[in-house]
């Protein structure tokens, strides 16, 4: 009987079915210990090859696990959710297929990354930019959108600003979402839903198929902008600042993803240097060593004219100043080119990846050479959602900090309001995997805090392979319906088995 590997070799170019033990071992490495058996790495460079790979997977019942670029650090990197999968590496499918410079769209394959898109738009002198994340500049636009990852800018909710998906199903079928399923549809790239039931949203955080193309909507570059940094005394006094942010977003002075809140530990970790000389014992206690643990509220105010921006700024200052220790304003027109570049909307610096090296001793790699998997950085993410209410969110954040400290870790926390109602939280648990027992400590902390959050009704908006088994059973029939949908799209469960439990 011809094996799946042999059949895949007939449809992929030479060297694109990789089974070398060293390469499989690297692919099975993440920022936490989560052992997985991987049978092969398949590296297509065209949609038709993906289609044939999936047909063979179904015919031989050999599961595949697609990833775009493998930079999902803290949530599993490229690890499959089940053993004995062949990884489907889509990074070689990296073409930018279309750009509409009038309506602001960019159609890409899954291997296209943020730095590539930014360079392309700059070269095209496009009036638009792609909302970027604080993560790696070489992360995938499509991969991040399908995971419902957040970005900066008015279209930072990328999953809500994505259209015209091309999806390969396990049986070899190809579906296009929205109006893209009709020939010569003039609005194919402009409508998420099209007409009738929409399949676009079903593809996010699912295992129903493999997305090989999507259109990402872009934001218009602002004519002028301000960056406001408000300093809030502590977690205990964070509530009024959160309420002020909610009012600014509700009144449309700010768009939701214009605001980021970081605690002291996250601010300190972004340069990757743990202050070993100040804190020979773990965890670091910033409050004890410096007398305070403030939070930092970063707000981007942008507009078409200086007059508009100044009017918006007046409202931002009115609401934030009463709950802040200090409020600093950076004006784009007053910055040097070197100062302005990392703050420019749509510029993916990737510098926040330095935080993965927080507890690693020694010299840091260069920015372009950061690789937390290779360098044995320990990073595990927790991603709960909270109501955007100061009286609700602030006590929960204080309890997260307390519980993380109990496990001997620093509570590295960031927040983003993603709507006038919702606050997305991201907690990074960071250790040095080279030290015995630290990986186990971080995972025990992750599970304990996750279970506590779920017990309080604060469920995660994003899961990693370490989290798929922690969700509570639903109270309705949705699990059974999801199973039926999975069987309809993928009857033999060969695409990403175990992913999001679907």
C-alpha positions in Angstrom: 0.0 0.0 0.0 1.4 3.4 -1.0 1.9 5.6 2.1 0.7 9.2 2.4 4.3 10.4 2.4 5.0 8.6 -0.9 1.9 10.1 -2.4 2.6 13.6 -1.1 6.1 13.3 -2.8 4.4 12.9 -6.1 2.5 16.2 -5.9 5.1 18.4 -4.2 8.4 19.6 -5.7 11.6 17.8 -4.6 12.5 18.5 -1.0 9.1 19.7 0.0 8.2 16.6 2.0 10.6 16.8 5.0 11.2 14.0 7.4 14.7 14.6 8.7 14.7 13.9 12.5 16.5 17.1 13.3 14.0 19.2 11.4 11.0 17.4 12.9 12.5 18.0 16.4 12.8 21.7 15.7 9.2 21.9 14.5 8.1 20.1 17.7 9.8 22.8 19.8 7.7 25.6 21.4 8.1 28.1 24.3 6.8 25.5 26.7 7.1 21.8 26.9 4.2 20.1 25.1 5.6 16.9 23.4 4.2 16.0 20.0 5.0 13.4 17.4 5.2 14.9 14.0 5.4 12.7 11.0 6.5 15.1 8.3 6.6 18.7 7.2 4.8 19.5 3.9 5.8 22.7 2.2 3.5 23.6 -0.7 3.9 26.8 -2.7 0.6 26.9 -4.6 -3.1 26.4 -3.7 -3.5 23.4 -6.0 -0.7 21.6 -4.1 -2.7 22.2 -0.8 -5.7 20.8 -2.5 -3.9 17.6 -3.5 -2.3 17.3 0.0 -5.7 17.3 1.6 -7.1 14.8 -0.9 -4.3 12.4 0.0 -4.7 13.1 3.7 -8.4 12.1 3.5 -7.7 9.1 1.3 -5.0 7.7 3.7 -6.5 9.1 6.9 -3.2 10.8 7.7 -4.0 14.1 9.5 -2.4 17.4 8.6 -2.0 20.5 10.7 -1.6 23.8 8.8 0.3 26.8 10.0 1.2 30.0 8.2 4.6 31.0 9.6 4.9 29.2 13.0 5.3 32.4 15.1 2.4 31.7 17.5 4.8 32.0 20.4 3.3 31.5 23.8 0.3 29.6 22.4 2.1 26.7 20.8 4.3 28.1 18.0 3.5 25.5 15.3 2.6 22.5 17.5 -0.3 20.5 16.3 -3.2 19.8 18.8 -2.8 16.0 18.3 0.0 13.5 17.7 1.0 12.0 14.4 0.1 14.9 12.2 2.0 16.1 9.2 2.7 19.8 9.5 1.4 21.8 6.6 3.8 24.7 6.3 2.2 27.5 4.3 5.0 30.0 4.6 6.1 29.3 1.0 2.8 30.7 -0.3 3.8 34.3 0.2 2.4 36.2 -2.8 0.7 39.6 -2.5 -2.0 39.1 -5.1 -3.9 42.4 -5.3 -4.0 45.9 -3.8 -6.8 48.4 -4.2 -5.2 51.8 -3.5 -8.6 53.5 -3.7 -10.7 51.3 -1.5 -8.0 50.0 0.8 -7.7 46.2 0.4 -4.8 43.8 0.2 -5.2 40.3 -1.0 -2.6 37.9 0.2 -1.6 34.3 0.7 -1.0 32.9 4.2 2.8 33.2 4.0 2.7 37.0 3.6 3.9 38.6 6.8 3.5 42.1 8.4 6.9 43.4 7.4 6.4 42.2 3.8 3.0 43.9 3.6 4.3 47.1 5.1 7.3 47.3 2.7 4.9 46.6 -0.3 2.5 49.3 0.7 5.4 51.8 1.2 6.8 50.9 -2.2 3.4 51.4 -3.8 3.1 54.7 -1.9 -0.3 53.5 -0.8 -2.4 55.9 1.3 -3.3 52.9 3.5 -1.6 50.8 6.1 -2.2 47.3 7.6 -2.9 47.2 11.3 0.1 45.5 13.0 0.5 43.5 16.2 3.1 43.9 18.9 4.4 40.5 18.1 6.9 39.4 15.4 7.2 41.4 12.3 7.4 38.1 10.4 4.1 36.8 11.6 1.4 36.0 9.1 -1.4 38.4 8.3 -3.9 35.6 7.6 -2.7 33.4 10.4 -3.1 36.2 12.9 -6.5 37.2 11.6 -7.8 33.6 11.7 -6.7 33.4 15.3 -8.6 36.6 16.0 -5.4 38.3 17.0 -5.6 42.0 17.7 -3.6 44.8 16.1 -3.2 48.6 16.4 -5.3 50.9 14.4 -8.9 51.4 13.5 -9.1 48.0 11.8 -7.1 46.2 14.5 -9.8 43.6 14.8 -8.5 41.8 11.7 -10.9 38.9 11.8 -13.7 41.5 11.5 -12.0 43.2 8.5 -11.2 40.2 6.3 -13.1 39.0 3.2 -13.0 36.8 0.2 -11.4 33.8 1.7 -10.3 30.9 -0.5 -10.6 27.6 1.5 -9.5 24.1 0.7 -11.5 21.3 2.3 -10.4 17.8 3.1 -12.3 16.2 0.2 -10.6 18.5 -2.3 -13.5 21.0 -2.6 -12.7 24.7 -2.8 -14.9 27.3 -1.4 -14.8 31.1 -1.7 -16.6 33.1 1.0 -19.0 36.0 0.5 -19.4 37.5 -3.0 -16.1 35.9 -4.0 -18.0 32.7 -4.9 -19.6 34.5 -7.9 -17.7 35.2 -11.1 -16.7 38.8 -11.7 -18.4 40.0 -8.5 -17.3 43.6 -8.2 -17.6 43.7 -4.5 -16.0 40.3 -3.7 -13.2 41.9 -1.7 -15.4 44.5 -0.1 -18.1 42.4 1.7 -17.4 39.9 4.4 -20.8 38.2 4.1 -22.0 38.5 0.5 -25.6 37.2 0.3 -27.1 34.4 2.2 -25.4 32.5 5.1 -21.8 33.6 5.6 -19.0 31.1 5.9 -16.3 33.7 6.6 -16.6 33.7 10.4 -16.7 29.9 10.5 -13.1 29.8 9.3 -11.7 31.7 12.3 -10.4 29.6 15.2 -11.7 26.4 13.5 -10.4 23.3 11.8 -12.9 23.2 9.0 -10.5 23.8 6.2 -7.2 25.4 5.1 -7.3 29.1 4.1 -5.1 29.7 1.1 -6.1 33.3 0.3 -7.8 36.2 1.9 -8.4 39.9 1.5 -7.4 42.1 4.4 -8.9 45.6 4.7 -6.6 48.4 5.3 -6.8 51.7 7.3 -6.1 55.1 5.8 -2.9 56.7 7.0 -3.7 59.7 9.2 -2.5 63.1 8.2 -1.5 63.8 11.7 -1.5 62.0 15.1 -0.6 62.2 18.8 0.6 59.6 21.2 -0.6 60.1 24.7 0.9 58.2 27.7 -1.1 58.4 30.9 0.4 57.0 34.1 -2.0 55.4 36.5 -0.9 54.9 40.1 -1.6 51.2 40.6 -3.9 48.3 39.8 -6.1 49.4 42.7 -6.7 52.8 41.0 -7.0 51.4 37.4 -10.8 51.3 37.5 -11.5 55.0 36.8 -8.9 54.9 33.9 -10.7 52.0 32.3 -14.1 53.8 32.7 -12.5 56.9 31.1 -11.3 54.8 28.1 -14.7 53.2 27.8 -16.3 56.7 27.6 -13.8 57.8 24.9 -14.5 54.7 22.8 -18.3 54.9 23.3 -18.4 58.5 22.2 -16.1 57.7 19.2 -13.4 60.0 20.2 -11.1 57.0 20.0 -11.5 53.8 18.0 -11.2 50.7 20.2 -7.8 49.5 19.2 -6.3 53.0 19.7 -5.8 52.2 23.4 -3.3 49.9 25.1 -2.8 49.5 28.8 0.3 47.8 30.2 1.3 47.1 33.8 4.8 47.8 35.2 6.0 44.3 34.6 5.1 44.3 30.9 6.7 47.8 30.4 9.9 46.5 32.1 10.0 43.3 30.1 9.8 44.8 26.7 13.5 45.4 26.6 14.2 41.8 27.6 16.5 42.6 30.5 15.6 41.2 33.9 17.2 43.4 36.6 19.2 40.6 38.2 21.3 43.1 40.2 18.1 44.4 41.9 16.3 41.2 42.3 18.5 38.2 42.9 15.4 36.4 44.2 12.4 35.5 42.1 9.8 36.8 41.4 10.8 40.5 40.9 8.7 42.8 43.1 8.7 46.2 41.5 6.5 47.6 44.2 9.0 46.6 46.9 12.1 47.8 45.0 10.7 51.0 43.5 7.8 51.9 45.8 5.1 51.7 43.2 3.7 49.6 40.4 2.0 52.0 38.0 0.0 51.2 34.9 0.6 52.9 31.6 -2.2 53.9 29.2 -1.1 54.5 25.6 -3.6 56.3 23.4 -3.2 57.1 19.7 -5.2 60.1 18.6 -5.3 60.7 14.8 -7.2 62.7 12.3 -7.4 64.4 8.9 -6.4 67.8 10.2 -4.6 69.4 13.2 -7.8 71.0 14.2 -9.6 67.7 14.4 -6.8 66.1 16.4 -6.6 69.0 18.8 -10.4 68.8 19.5 -10.1 65.0 20.1 -7.1 65.6 22.3 -9.0 68.0 24.5 -11.6 65.3 25.3 -8.9 62.7 25.9 -7.2 65.0 28.4 -10.4 65.9 30.1 -11.3 62.3 30.8 -7.8 60.9 31.5 -6.1 63.6 33.5 -8.3 63.2 36.7 -7.3 59.5 37.0 -3.6 59.9 36.0 -0.4 60.7 37.9 1.0 62.2 34.7 0.0 62.7 31.1 2.6 63.0 28.4 1.9 63.9 24.8 4.1 63.1 21.8 3.3 65.0 18.6 4.3 63.5 15.3 5.4 66.8 13.9 7.9 67.2 16.8 9.6 63.8 16.4 12.8 63.1 14.5 12.6 60.5 11.8 14.3 58.0 14.0 11.9 58.7 16.9 8.9 58.7 14.6 9.5 55.4 12.7 8.8 52.9 15.5 5.6 54.8 16.4 4.3 55.2 12.8 0.9 53.5 12.2 1.4 50.2 10.3 5.1 49.9 11.1 5.7 46.3 12.5 8.9 46.6 14.5 8.6 43.3 16.3 10.5 44.8 19.2 8.1 43.4 21.8 9.4 39.9 21.1 12.4 40.9 23.3 10.0 40.4 26.3 10.2 36.6 25.6 13.8 36.8 26.8 12.8 38.4 30.1 14.4 35.8 32.4 17.2 34.7 30.0 20.6 35.8 31.2 23.3 37.0 28.8 23.3 39.1 25.7 20.1 39.3 23.7 20.0 38.4 20.0 19.7 41.1 17.4 16.1 42.2 16.6 16.2 40.4 13.2 17.4 37.2 14.8 14.9 36.8 17.7 13.7 33.2 17.9 12.1 32.3 21.3 11.7 28.6 20.3 15.4 28.2 19.4 16.6 30.1 22.4 14.5 28.1 24.9 12.6 31.1 26.1 9.7 30.1 28.3 6.5 31.9 27.4 2.9 30.9 28.0 0.0 33.2 27.3 -3.4 33.5 29.0 -6.0 35.5 27.1 -9.2 36.2 29.0 -11.9 38.7 28.1 -13.5 41.0 30.6 -16.3 43.6 30.6 -15.0 47.1 30.0 -16.1 48.2 33.4 -13.5 49.5 35.9 -15.3 48.1 38.9 -15.4 44.6 37.4 -12.0 44.5 35.6 -9.7 46.1 38.1 -10.3 43.5 40.9 -9.9 40.6 38.5 -6.6 42.0 37.3 -5.4 42.4 40.9 -6.3 38.8 41.6 -4.5 37.6 38.4 -1.4 39.5 39.7 -1.7 37.9 43.1 -2.1 34.4 41.8 0.8 34.7 39.3 3.1 35.9 42.1 2.1 32.9 44.2 3.7 30.7 41.6 6.9 32.7 41.7 6.4 34.5 38.4 6.0 38.2 37.4 2.5 39.2 36.4 3.2 40.6 32.9 -0.2 42.0 31.8 -1.5 44.0 28.8 -5.0 45.1 27.9 -6.8 46.3 24.8 -10.4 47.4 24.6 -11.7 45.8 21.4 -15.1 47.5 21.5 -16.9 50.0 23.7 -18.0 46.9 25.8 -15.1 44.4 25.8 -11.6 44.3 27.2 -9.1 41.7 25.9 -6.4 40.8 28.5 -3.1 39.1 27.7 -1.0 37.7 30.5 2.5 36.4 29.7 4.1 33.8 32.0 7.8 33.9 31.3 10.6 31.6 32.5 13.9 30.2 31.3 13.4 26.7 29.9 17.0 25.9 30.5 16.4 25.9 34.3 15.0 22.6 35.7 11.4 22.9 36.9 10.6 26.3 35.5 8.5 25.0 32.6 6.4 23.0 35.0 6.0 26.0 37.3 4.8 28.2 34.4 2.3 25.6 33.2 1.0 25.0 36.7 0.4 28.7 37.0 -1.3 28.9 33.6 -3.7 26.1 34.5 -4.5 27.4 37.9 -5.2 31.0 36.8 -7.1 29.8 33.8 -9.3 27.6 35.9 -10.0 30.4 38.4 -10.9 32.8 35.6 -13.3 30.3 34.0 -14.9 29.7 37.5 -15.6 33.4 37.7 -17.1 33.5 34.2 -14.1 35.1 32.5 -13.5 32.9 29.5 -10.6 33.1 27.0 -11.0 34.8 23.6 -8.0 32.8 22.3 -6.5 29.4 23.1 -3.2 27.7 22.6 -2.5 24.0 22.4 -2.0 24.1 26.2 -5.5 25.5 26.7 -7.8 23.4 24.4 -8.8 21.0 27.1 -9.6 23.6 29.8 -12.8 25.0 28.5 -16.0 24.1 30.5 -18.7 22.1 28.7 -21.3 24.4 27.1 -24.8 24.6 28.6 -26.5 24.2 25.3 -26.3 22.0 22.2 -23.6 24.0 20.5 -20.9 21.3 21.0 -23.0 18.7 19.1 -23.8 21.2 16.3 -20.0 22.0 16.0 -19.3 18.3 15.7 -21.9 18.0 12.9 -20.3 21.0 11.1 -16.9 19.5 11.4 -18.1 16.3 9.9 -19.7 18.1 7.0 -16.5 20.0 6.2 -14.0 17.3 7.2 -15.8 13.9 7.7 -12.6 11.9 8.6 -11.1 14.6 10.9 -7.9 15.0 9.0 -7.5 18.8 9.2 -6.1 20.0 12.5 -7.7 17.3 14.7 -8.3 18.6 18.3 -8.0 22.3 17.4 -10.4 24.3 19.4 -12.1 21.0 20.2 -14.1 21.1 17.0 
